[in-house]
Each structure stands twice: as structure tokens, then as C-alpha cells.
Amino acid sequence: MLKLVYDRHCALSGSERDLVERICSTVSDELRQLLPALPGEVQVHVGTRGRVIPQLGYGARATTRSSLAFVISPQHPSGSSTIIRQALRPILFHECHHMVRGWVVRGGQRRKRFIDGVIHEGLASAFERDAAGHAAPWTHYPEDVRAWVDELLPLPVYVPYAKWMYMHPDGRRWIGYRAGVFIADLAMAASGRSAADLAGTSGEDILAMAGMSLPPVQRWRPIFRHPLRPGG
């Protein structure tokens, strides 16, 4: 099911590529059982050039409903082999969950609200944690996380993504991811279903399971003034 595609300038050694192939081979059947809605073939593009999380030395994204990209920084102190061994399996779980939900770069579902992305990332992170056994740093949320959710719920879709998902000016990190995992945990606990089971469930239904609801959409309306009556 998982088809490996190495980028043209991929700097991984032969042994590192063998490691990638072994992990993909092992994970393939597991993902198929957990996420039966996945397409018959998923392309895994592997490279050593591109954006990574500096602290972790790797980055990933679901590019389409049938492809994902995994980028490794050979310069990271951990070394490529360690990064592959520790990160590739959970990355595959995380990004394949996105594919099923349509949370992809090209050809996916259009977001209506900012909270849509929060829910997608929360469910994928919970799936990665529970099914792949990897608790990323953003799966741990603080005691006051409900206040974070209340901040996120009314946000329109066009607010700066990085500010709320990665690093907020007030110093908080991964607000959206952590709040999303909190929402996912509440929904799973209330429904008795796993993150895999909820992969095809709408964001509004996830919120309802978590005991939350969406505020009314705030639509921007232009103000027209009579040209002969400024300020009137």
C-alpha cells in the first residue's frame, strides 16, 4: 500500500533507505486495518531538503489524499537513522489520518472555521499517540486548556495559522494542537470510539461529542455611506 518515492536530491545513505523501507513495509498492513478508507496506494515522498521542526529534525505533511511528504534534516544532532527510527512510524499514522479526513494541502476539504484545522490535528495526534504509541510534545495539554478552546472556537478561518498552531506571541506553544487533542480525548471518552473510528466524523459532531458547540459565524459586512453625507 505504501509506495516509496525518494526525492531527486535525497541524501539518505543506503542503510538509511533500507530502514525507511522496512518501517513502511511493517506499517502498511497495520494502517490498512485501522484506516480502511485509505486509498489503495499511498505515495510516501522522502527527502532531505525542506521545512522541518528545528527541535525534532524532521517535518511532514499530507500533500494529497493519496500522498505524503517526510523531510529529514541530516544536520540534526540526532542523526538521520535515529530520526527515521523514532519518527517515521508515528508520522505515517498521523499523516494517513489526515488523508482520510481530507486535511491535505491539495484537493482536500475546505475549512469553514479555524477550529476545523484544530480538530483535524487533534484527532491525528491522538491517533498517532494511541495507535502508534508515540506521544508528541503537543499531545500534553495544561489544566486550563478549556480556556484555550474558548479562544479558538470563534476564530475565523483567515487568522494567522502559525500564531495559533505553533508559537503564540505570548509564549504559548502548539495552542491549536494541544486544544485539538483535548477535544479529541473528550469526544473519544464520551463516544467510546477511537481516533481511528472517528476519522470520518465531521468536526461539528466531534465538538458535540466533546460537549461543545460552535458560536454563530461572524460575517464581515461592508459599511456603505452616502457620498454626500460623510459620517452620516
Buried (B, 14 or more C-beta within 10 A) or exposed (E): BBEBEBBEEBEBEEEBBEBBBEBBEEBBEBBBEBBEEBBEEBBBBBBBBBEBBEEBBBBBBBBBBBBBBBBBBBEBEBBBBEBBBBBBBBBBBBBBBBBBBBBBEEEBBEBEBBBBBBBBBBBBBBBBBBBBEBBBEBBEBEEEBBEBBEBBBBBEBEEEEEBBBBEBEEEBEBBBBBBBBBBBBBBBEEBEBBBBEBBEBEBBBBBBBBEBEBEEEEEEEEEEEEEEEEEE
